[in-house]
Amino acid sequence: MKEIRLTRRQILKNGGLVLAGAFAPSLFTLSPLTTIEKYIAMTDKTVFDVIIIGGSYAGLSAALALGRSMRKVLIIDSGKPCNRQTPYSHNFLTQDGQTPKQISEVAKNQISKYDTVKFHEGIAVSGMKTADGFEIKTQSGESFGAKKLLFATGVADEMPATKGFAECWGISILHCPYCHGYEIRDNNIGIIANGETAFEMCRLINHWSKNLTLFTNGKSVLTAEQTKKIKQHHIQIIEGEISEFEHSKGNIQNILFKDGSKISKVAVFTRVGFKQHCEIPREIGCEMTEQNFIKVDDFNKTSIHGVFAAGDNTSMMRAIAIASSAGTRTGAFMNKELIDEAF
Ligand SMILES: Cc1cc2nc3c(=O)[nH]c(=O)nc-3n(C[C@H](O)[C@H](O)[C@H](O)COP(=O)(O)OP(=O)(O)OC[C@H]3O[C@@H](n4cnc5c(N)ncnc54)[C@H](O)[C@@H]3O)c2cc1C
């Protein structure tokens, strides 16, 4: 992902920093959620300024910025964030050690107080350009219109078929030491990887524990130099093919091998493939990057005018803080585009 460097002038021009102006919350009656149907009847059929598809950390952060900018926002969310199986989330300021659900519930409760933001539980299945914006259809047959779209749909991690892997994902099979390394520091940890990735992961995870085993899950393709360096750090290399992760409620007990042997581990780090959680951006023609992320510019605009994307679906830097930050920025950029088009 390209590093984002914005000058102060660019930020003022594109983000507007209208955020800084004095805001009068008393203009709004804080009321419980009205139904979307009632809302549509109350307004005209133009309906929403922005539809946000994906109501997790990136989508909710954008909704907060847009809702506070008096934009009519609809969030369509299918309730499947990528971290839903992890018991506790870490490394997000003020929320360290909370469950993923607790974090989004607090956000949803706070956002619900803004009468400008509506929630719709469901799956968006298609999108199209219309004369005055975009239309999104849901799996249950509703259709909603908006001037702009934001895809905050995240990615779906692809689980290897090995028995027990999917059940342990996010609990004892981990992807990120910054999120989960501290809790298992200095412990009996494995790394499942091969080649260049294995070498990089050994270097990284060695910082959290010196009690490491590398499982190449088949013949090692490490170079002789890499193997020597790994061994110098007392990291054992095991080439056997893994047949199963024996576990209790997602906590690994033993790693079983095709040759019948087994090794006990507290946790393992590995990397898995991913696909976009939502294919609508690709279907409506948004350009993708080589790594299968939605291509966005410094202002989170996709290649289609009026369509934005933020969060994991655009970036390999996966963390709640980063997704939230992207959502907040994108909300401001979208509001600024709406202001520019109307003023
Ligand atoms: C196992 C695991 C553990 C993690 N632990 C941590 C941690 O401890 N700390 C940390 O900072 N980060 C952690 N992360 C990373 C963090 O969870 C992500 O960076 C973050 O969730 C990304 O937020 P997002 O809003 O972009 O996407 P997501 O949180 O994945 O949310 C995407 C949302 O879009 C919805 N959606 C997708 N398609 C559609 C559709 N067609 N219609 C309607 N809704 C749709 C989904 O249901 C989902 O609610 C972890 C990730 C994983 C996989």
The ligand as an ORCA input file, in Angstrom:
! r2SCAN-3c Opt
* xyz 0 1
  C      -8.631    -13.234     13.919
  C      -8.353    -11.761     13.916
  C      -8.027    -11.111     15.106
  C      -7.765     -9.748     15.114
  N      -7.407     -9.133     16.278
  C      -7.179     -7.808     16.285
  C      -6.810     -7.146     17.500
  O      -6.681     -7.758     18.563
  N      -6.581     -5.804     17.443
  C      -6.699     -5.091     16.280
  O      -6.486     -3.871     16.291
  N      -7.042     -5.701     15.120
  C      -7.287     -7.013     15.096
  N      -7.612     -7.643     13.929
  C      -7.742     -6.820     12.700
  C      -9.105     -6.094     12.704
  O     -10.110     -6.996     13.119
  C      -9.437     -5.549     11.327
  O      -8.372     -4.691     10.905
  C     -10.745     -4.756     11.356
  O     -11.803     -5.592     11.746
  C     -11.040     -4.158      9.991
  O     -12.221     -3.419     10.071
  P     -13.131     -3.214      8.774
  O     -14.262     -2.363      9.231
  O     -12.313     -2.757      7.626
  O     -13.633     -4.689      8.367
  P     -14.390     -5.788      9.223
  O     -14.238     -5.524     10.678
  O     -13.958     -7.112      8.724
  O     -15.927     -5.539      8.880
  C     -16.470     -5.628      7.596
  C     -17.983     -5.584      7.760
  O     -18.599     -5.514      6.470
  C     -19.683     -6.415      6.449
  N     -19.956     -6.784      5.046
  C     -19.110     -7.327      4.138
  N     -19.729     -7.515      2.961
  C     -21.009     -7.076      3.128
  C     -22.143     -7.002      2.275
  N     -22.088     -7.418      1.002
  N     -23.306     -6.491      2.778
  C     -23.366     -6.049      4.070
  N     -22.320     -6.101      4.925
  C     -21.150     -6.598      4.456
  C     -19.229     -7.583      7.313
  O     -20.311     -8.364      7.767
  C     -18.519     -6.842      8.440
  O     -19.403     -6.494      9.485
  C      -7.859     -9.007     13.902
  C      -8.194     -9.643     12.706
  C      -8.430    -11.021     12.703
  C      -8.763    -11.709     11.404
*
